[in-house]
Amino acid sequence: MAIQAMQAALGIFQARNGLPELAVGFHMVLASLLAATTAIIFVRTQGYLMSQSQQA
């Protein structure tokens, strides 16, 4: 949730300030972190990752 909130705040900042280069880069990093976090949560909640004891 925190990453998503920061992403939204940064997007608003960019829109109001004409897309400063540093903010665009930071926005892209946050977007990548949000996508990775979402994928990890999805995989873990769907049971695709099993612990070592469950694999044997």
Beta strands, then each sheet from edge to edge (+ up, - down):
end
